[in-house]
Structure formats: structure tokens, C-alpha cells
């Protein structure tokens, strides 16, 4: 049986790295001697039976991972100076705990790049030595007889696998040490001259191929390990460039406009008088106004204000028009708004609206005639006409 695994000892600090010595000059490559004859390959022995595989013990509980310390602030980045000559590489100090990351300072100015040094002349290549004579190829000896393959022994029963002991809990992860400053890099020694290439020796005789051994039994497949933790999602990429604005569509048809005509006066208005903009009399021409464009009369609203009406008495306003500049009598349109009494301070009822759908052409003269069975309107009236253009 396999005993429990003990706790892992602390890892010692990494020692200082020694200085890299200068690379010595490379010696000349000596001439390659003649290759000897290859001896005959002996017969391959039989492969023994594979022993039983022990049972895999249960994996112990994994210890808790210590909390990750807060990351330090990144220190301010100083201005970048000129790049000096590379000095010798110093010893690497022990890695200390990682400091807080300070806030990123403003980036300094980049120093001017120095002039590139001249490239030294390439030295002359050494002479290639003469190739020696190729040795004689020895005669190939007769191939020995292949012996009979012996019978394979019985494979013994696989014994039961012992229980694996519990794995001890992992110790707490110690704090990370401070990283020492990186010393200057040592100078690289000059590369020695390449020696002359020796002559290639003669190829030896290939020996006979040995007998293939018996292939051992394939072991059982191990248990599949646990799936690793899914990595964190990467940062979102930058937003794509905004597409160009599409072509502006064609302008839609103009909607219908609303036109209002206000007729009102504070003068007394008798029965059958015409109402104009601030005027009133028996004359259509004097109290008419002009329609500025082709339109459709949609409604007329009459308000007789505080003119008293008894029950059953009426007051009406009808639109009259003239398309020949008022030289003849105006035409009654039949668009009439009527208020029916009573209208008093006790039962106020002074307003009435009538809808219409009457087409009227531009330059037409228009006025409203008032009729009543309740006497003159001593404080005048107000009329509003709505048109669609």
C-alpha cells in the first residue's frame, strides 16, 4: 500500500547567478577519422510479461487557495532618458514580494536615437582542408539464420491494486518576494574563428537487422483528469467605426394646413346684419374678408356672449360668399351655426358649432350674416371659421 504523501517543504531562495564569462575562441575542428565497420546486431531478447497495475487510490481533498493580496499602485513613469551602453550583467537578487502598483504617471519624452555604429568588416574565411581518400568498403558477411520464435509464456493474473493513502492538504502559499533590480548585461565575448571542416570518413557496412521482440500488452487507460477552470472573459474590443449616414429619403407630400378666420365686434348687431373683423352692418361688401388660397370650410362656431334668449328663441350665423368681387348679391352657403334658448345667467347657453365640408376658392370674399328672433345683439358676437388648405 502507498502511504500518505507528506507536506511539501519550503522552496529555498534562488541563489545569485554568476557572471557570464567571455566566450573563448573556438578551436579548429580536427579532421574526421574514418568510420569503423558496424558490427553485427545481436538477437533481441524476449519482452517479459507486464506486471499487474496497482489500483489508483482516491485523490485527497485539495487545500483552500489563499486569498490574493491587493495589487499595488503603479509608480509614476519617469521621463525616458537616452539609452546608454549596455554594462555587464549583475547578479540576480532574490525575488521579493510584489509591491503595490502605483498610479501611471505621464509618459516622458522619448530621447533622440543615437547614430548607429559602423559594422565591422567580415574577416576572411579560413581555407577548407583537403578531403581525405575514402576507405575501402569491406565485404558484407553472410546473414545468420533466424532462430525459431519461442512460445510466449502465460501472463499471470493481475493482483489487486493497493489503496492509495490520502493526499495531505496543500500548505498556504507564501507572499511573493520583491523582485530585485535587473543588473546590467555583461559584454558578449567575441566569436572565435571557425575552424577548417575535416574530411568525411567512409561509411561502414550496415549489419543485419535483429529479430523483432514480442510487443507487450497495452496497459489500461488512466482516469481522465478534472476539467480546468474556465478562463475569464477577455476584454471587450473597441467599438467599430460608425457607418456613414444613409441617403436622405425623398420629401413626403405636404400635409393639410389649418387656417382660422376670426370675426368679432363689440358693436350692436341687428337682425340680418353681416359680421366682419371688428365691424358689423347690413353691407356684405363692407364686412367681408378674402380667402387667401383654395381651401375647405370644416366648421363654424358662434358665441352670442350675454345676449339673452328665452326658451325657443334662436340666434344663427350663416357663411355667405362672393366670387365676383361683390358686384352681385352674395351666395348663402348653408353652413349655419344656431344657438337655441334659453340663454341667461341662470341657464348659460351661448355657443354652438356646426361641422362642414365646403370647398372654397382663393380670392373669394367671405362674411357671416346674423339672424335672431330675440332682438339685436347689444354687445356684439364672436364667430370662428376653420378651413383646411
Order of alpha helices (4+ residues) and beta strands (2+ residues): beta-beta-beta-beta-beta-beta-beta-beta-beta-beta
